[in-house]
C-alpha cells in the first residue's frame, strides 16, 4: 500500500472536504469495526433504549425491538460507509450530485444541528459523570471535555481511529464485567420476560427510535472511510461498518433498557450506572463512569470533526473555500464553541426533553439517506465526476430539483405518522394507537420518487467525463496541499 505523501503539517490533518488523492490513501479495513463499535458503545446511546420501558412496554419486547431496529437501521448506514473509499470524499459533500451545489445546504443545515445537538447532550453527560467521580462542577468538566475533544478533532482522522481502537479494547473489559453484573445482580419487575406482554405502541416507538438513531450515523460514515484505498470492496467495507455499529448499539441500548427496567421511575443515567456498578463491587460504578466519560470525549470529537466538514461545505456553497488547516481550525473552533454554549446553558428541563429533539432531527435524515443511496447504488451506480462536485457551474447544477423534490415529498408523507411524545402525534399515528411507522413510509417514497425523477439522467456521459477528469483531479488534489 502506498504511504501518504506529505498529507500532514506538524502531525495535523490538513484535508477536509477536498478529494483524497490515491497516494494518500492508507489504513486497514478492519479499523472501521472498532471505530463504529465504540462510536455507538458510549452511555449517550443508553437513552435510546429507554423509550419502550417508559411507555409501558415490558423488558423482553423492548430488547427485541432494539435488536430489530438496530439490524434494519444499521443496514442503511453501513452502505453509506462503502462510498468513502470509492469517492475519497467526506459524506455530506456527496449530497451535491443529488441536491445541487447550493441545494445541498438543505441537508447540511440539518446535519450541523444534529452534530451540535448531540454534543450538548454528550458533554453534559460527561460532565455529570466526572462530577460524580472526581467532583468539581459539572460546567467545569464540560469545558474540559470540550477542549480535549477539540484537540483530538483537530489532529484528525488517524488519531480518532487510533483512539477508538484503544477504547474498544478497554470497553470490552470494563463494560463486559459491568454487563455481567447487571444481568446477574439486578432484579427486574414481574412480567419483564413475558412474551404475552406485547404492546404495539411502545414496541414500534422503540423500534423507530433505534432504527432512526442508527440511520443518523449515515451523515458521518464516509468521513472515516475516505482515506482507505479504492480497491477495498463494497461488501467488506459494509460488513466491518455494519457489525461494529450494530454490536455497539445493541449492547448499550440493551443496557439502557435493563437499567430502566431495574430502576423504574428513579432511573437517571449517571446515578443508575453508578448504583448498578456498585452492585458488582464497591467503587466499580466510579470506574465505569470514568471510562464512560472517555467514550463521550471520543464521540464528541467525532461530532466536531463532522460538524467542521459540514460547515466548510456550507461556506463553500457561497464562496469557494481552499480547504486548508487554518479553515479546519476555525470551523472546528466555531463548532466546539456553539455546542459548549448550548451545554453550559442547558437546563434539567432541556435534557429531560432531549429525546424528543433528537427524534425530530432523526426524522430529517430518513428521506436524505433514501435519496443518497438510491443515487449511488441504483441511478449512478457509484460513478461520479468528482471534480464537478466542486464546480458551482458544473453538471450537477446549483439546484438538484430531483433530490430536493424527492426529499420534501418523502418528509411530507411521513408527518402524519410522526409520534413524538407530547410534542406531536400525527393523525395516522393516532389512528394506530400512537405507533410510529414513519420510517417505513419515508424511505420507500423518497427512494422510488427519486428513481422516477432521474430516469432522464445521462449516466454514461457523466462516467465518461469522470474518466477524462481523473488525472486532472489527482494533480489538483496535490496542488491543494497547504505548504
SVG drawing of the C-alpha trace seen along z (x, -y; Angstrom):
<svg xmlns="http://www.w3.org/2000/svg" viewBox="-58 -34 64 49">
<polyline fill="none" stroke="black" stroke-width="0.4" points="0.0,0.0 1.4,-3.4 2.4,-5.5 0.9,-9.0 2.8,-11.7 3.2,-14.7 -0.5,-14.8 0.1,-16.5 1.5,-19.6 3.0,-19.1 1.0,-16.0 -2.3,-17.7 -4.7,-16.5 -5.0,-19.2 -7.6,-17.8 -11.3,-18.4 -14.0,-18.5 -11.4,-18.0 -10.7,-14.8 -8.1,-12.5 -5.6,-11.5 -4.7,-7.9 -1.1,-8.2 -2.5,-9.4 -4.8,-6.5 -3.9,-4.4 -5.3,-2.4 -6.7,1.0 -10.3,2.0 -10.8,3.7 -10.2,0.4 -13.8,-0.5 -15.1,2.2 -13.8,0.8 -14.4,-2.8 -18.1,-2.3 -18.4,0.1 -17.0,-2.5 -18.9,-5.3 -22.1,-3.6 -20.8,-1.9 -21.0,-5.0 -23.5,-5.9 -25.3,-8.6 -26.7,-5.6 -28.3,-4.3 -31.0,-6.9 -32.1,-5.4 -33.0,-2.2 -35.4,-3.7 -38.4,-4.5 -40.4,-1.3 -39.9,-0.9 -41.0,-4.5 -44.1,-4.0 -45.2,-0.8 -43.6,1.9 -42.0,5.0 -38.3,5.8 -38.3,8.7 -40.2,6.9 -38.1,3.8 -34.9,5.9 -36.5,7.5 -37.4,4.0 -33.8,2.8 -32.3,5.7 -34.7,5.5 -34.4,1.7 -30.6,1.8 -30.3,4.5 -32.5,2.6 -31.3,-0.9 -27.6,0.0 -28.2,1.6 -28.6,-1.8 -25.8,-3.5 -23.3,-0.8 -24.0,-1.2 -23.0,-4.8 -19.6,-3.8 -18.7,-2.0 -18.9,-5.3 -15.9,-6.7 -13.1,-4.6 -14.6,-4.7 -15.0,-8.5 -12.4,-9.8 -14.8,-12.4 -16.5,-13.0 -20.1,-12.1 -22.1,-15.3 -20.3,-16.8 -21.6,-13.8 -25.1,-15.3 -24.3,-17.8 -25.0,-15.4 -28.5,-14.7 -29.4,-18.2 -27.2,-20.6 -24.2,-22.8 -26.4,-25.2 -29.4,-22.9 -27.3,-20.6 -27.4,-23.3 -30.9,-21.9 -29.5,-18.8 -26.2,-20.3 -28.1,-22.7 -30.0,-19.7 -26.7,-17.8 -25.0,-20.6 -27.9,-21.0 -27.5,-17.3 -23.8,-17.5 -24.2,-20.4 -27.2,-18.9 -25.6,-15.6 -22.5,-17.3 -24.6,-19.3 -26.0,-16.1 -22.6,-14.2 -20.6,-16.9 -23.3,-17.5 -23.4,-13.7 -19.6,-13.5 -19.5,-16.5 -22.0,-14.8 -20.0,-11.5 -16.8,-13.3 -18.6,-15.4 -19.9,-12.2 -16.5,-10.5 -13.8,-13.3 -16.0,-16.1 -15.7,-19.6 -18.5,-21.5 -20.3,-20.0 -19.7,-23.1 -16.0,-23.0 -15.9,-19.4 -18.0,-20.3 -15.3,-22.9 -12.5,-20.3 -14.3,-17.6 -15.0,-20.1 -11.3,-21.3 -9.9,-17.7 -12.3,-16.7 -11.4,-19.8 -7.7,-18.8 -8.5,-15.3 -10.7,-16.5 -8.0,-19.0 -5.3,-16.3 -7.9,-14.5 -8.7,-11.2 -5.8,-9.0 -5.9,-9.8 -9.6,-9.4 -9.3,-5.9 -6.5,-5.0 -8.3,-6.3 -11.4,-4.3 -9.4,-1.1 -7.8,-1.6 -11.1,-2.5 -12.8,0.6 -10.3,2.9 -10.8,1.2 -14.6,1.2 -14.7,4.9 -13.1,5.4 -14.9,2.7 -18.3,3.0 -18.0,6.7 -17.8,7.0 -20.5,4.3 -22.9,6.1 -22.4,9.5 -23.0,7.7 -26.2,6.1 -27.5,9.4 -26.7,11.4 -27.1,8.9 -30.1,6.8 -33.7,7.8 -36.4,6.9 -40.2,6.5 -42.6,9.4 -43.6,10.0 -40.4,8.5 -39.8,11.5 -43.4,12.4 -44.0,13.0 -47.6,12.2 -46.8,8.7 -46.5,7.4 -47.8,3.8 -47.7,2.3 -47.2,-1.3 -44.1,-1.0 -42.7,1.7 -42.9,-0.5 -41.8,-3.6 -38.7,-1.8 -38.1,-0.2 -38.5,-3.5 -36.2,-5.5 -33.5,-2.8 -33.6,-2.5 -33.6,-6.3 -30.7,-6.6 -28.7,-4.1 -29.6,-5.9 -28.5,-9.2 -24.9,-7.9 -25.2,-7.9 -24.0,-11.5 -20.7,-10.5 -19.6,-7.3 -17.7,-8.2 -15.7,-10.8 -14.0,-7.8 -13.5,-5.6 -12.5,-8.1 -8.7,-7.6 -9.0,-3.9 -7.7,-2.8 -10.4,-2.3 -9.6,1.4 -11.3,2.4 -14.6,4.0 -18.0,2.5 -19.0,5.8 -16.2,5.9 -16.5,2.1 -20.2,2.7 -19.5,5.7 -16.9,4.0 -19.1,0.9 -22.3,2.9 -21.2,5.3 -19.2,2.8 -22.0,0.3 -24.7,2.8 -22.9,4.6 -22.1,1.4 -25.6,0.1 -27.4,3.2 -25.1,3.6 -25.6,0.1 -29.3,-0.2 -30.0,3.1 -28.1,2.0 -30.3,-1.1 -33.4,1.0 -32.1,3.3 -31.2,0.4 -34.5,-1.4 -36.5,1.8 -34.5,2.2 -34.6,-1.4 -38.1,-2.2 -39.2,-5.8 -36.0,-6.5 -33.8,-6.0 -31.2,-8.5 -28.3,-7.7 -25.4,-8.6 -26.9,-7.7 -28.2,-4.4 -24.9,-3.4 -23.1,-4.2 -25.5,-2.3 -25.5,0.7 -21.7,0.8 -21.5,0.7 -23.8,3.8 -20.9,5.6 -18.4,4.4 -17.9,1.2 -16.4,-1.5 -16.9,0.2 -19.6,-2.3 -17.0,-5.1 -14.7,-3.0 -17.5,-2.6 -18.3,-6.3 -14.7,-7.4 -14.3,-5.1 -17.7,-6.2 -16.5,-9.8 -13.6,-8.9 -16.0,-7.4 -18.1,-10.6 -14.9,-12.6 -14.2,-10.5 -17.7,-10.7 -17.8,-14.5 -14.6,-14.7 -16.4,-12.7 -19.2,-15.3 -16.8,-18.2 -14.9,-16.7 -18.1,-16.0 -19.5,-19.4 -16.4,-21.1 -16.6,-19.3 -20.3,-20.2 -19.7,-23.9 -16.9,-24.1 -19.2,-22.5 -21.8,-25.1 -19.5,-28.0 -18.1,-26.6 -21.6,-26.8 -21.5,-30.6 -17.8,-31.3 -15.1,-28.9 -13.0,-27.7 -9.5,-26.4 -9.6,-23.6 -6.6,-24.4 -5.5,-23.7 -6.5,-27.2 -10.0,-26.7 -10.3,-23.4 -9.1,-25.1 -11.6,-28.0 -14.6,-25.8 -13.7,-23.3 -13.4,-26.1 -16.8,-27.5 -18.4,-24.1 -16.9,-23.5 -18.0,-26.9 -21.6,-26.5 -22.0,-23.2 -20.2,-24.5 -22.6,-27.5 -25.5,-25.1 -24.2,-22.7 -23.4,-25.4 -26.9,-26.9 -28.7,-23.6 -31.3,-23.1 -32.6,-19.9 -35.9,-20.6 -34.0,-20.7 -32.2,-17.5 -35.4,-15.8 -36.9,-16.6 -33.8,-16.0 -35.0,-12.6 -37.9,-14.4 -35.4,-16.9 -33.3,-14.0 -36.2,-12.2 -37.2,-15.2 -33.7,-15.6 -33.5,-11.9 -36.7,-12.2 -34.9,-14.7 -32.3,-12.1 -34.7,-9.3 -35.5,-10.8 -31.9,-12.0 -30.5,-8.5 -33.1,-7.1 -32.1,-9.7 -28.4,-9.4 -28.3,-5.6 -30.7,-5.3 -28.5,-7.7 -25.2,-6.0 -26.2,-2.3 -29.0,-2.4 -29.1,-5.6 -25.4,-6.5 -24.0,-3.1 -21.1,-4.7 -19.8,-6.8 -19.4,-10.5 -17.4,-13.2 -15.8,-14.3 -14.2,-17.5 -17.7,-18.6 -18.9,-18.3 -16.6,-21.3 -17.7,-23.3 -20.6,-25.7 -21.5,-25.7 -20.8,-22.0 -23.0,-19.2 -24.8,-18.7 -26.2,-22.2 -26.8,-24.7 -30.2,-23.2 -30.8,-19.5 -34.6,-19.5 -34.8,-15.8 -33.3,-15.3 -35.0,-18.2 -38.5,-17.2 -37.9,-13.6 -36.7,-14.7 -39.5,-17.1 -42.3,-14.8 -40.8,-11.9 -40.6,-14.0 -44.1,-15.4 -45.8,-12.0 -44.0,-11.0 -45.6,-13.8 -49.0,-12.1 -47.1,-9.1 -44.9,-11.0 -45.3,-10.2 -43.1,-12.5 -44.1,-12.1 -46.2,-15.1 -44.8,-17.3 -46.8,-15.9 -48.8,-12.9 -49.9,-12.8 -53.4,-11.6 -52.1,-8.4 -50.1,-7.6 -53.1,-8.5 -55.2,-6.0 -52.5,-3.4 -52.7,-4.0 -49.6,-6.2 -47.4,-3.8 -44.8,-5.5 -44.2,-3.8 -42.9,-6.9 -39.6,-5.2 -41.5,-2.7 -43.2,-5.5 -40.4,-8.0 -37.7,-5.6 -39.6,-3.9 -41.4,-7.1 -38.3,-9.2 -36.2,-6.4 -38.8,-5.5 -39.7,-9.1 -36.0,-10.0 -35.6,-7.0 -38.6,-8.0 -37.4,-11.6 -33.9,-10.7 -34.7,-8.4 -33.5,-11.0 -30.0,-11.4 -27.3,-10.5 -25.2,-8.4 -22.9,-7.2 -21.9,-10.8 -21.1,-11.6 -19.0,-8.5 -17.0,-9.5 -16.5,-12.9 -15.3,-11.4 -12.7,-9.2 -11.5,-12.3 -11.1,-14.3 -9.4,-11.6 -5.7,-12.6 -6.5,-16.3 -8.3,-15.5 -5.3,-13.8 -3.0,-16.6 -5.3,-19.3 -5.5,-17.4 -1.8,-17.6 -1.7,-21.3 -4.2,-22.0 -1.8,-20.8 -1.0,-23.6 2.8,-24.4"/>
</svg>
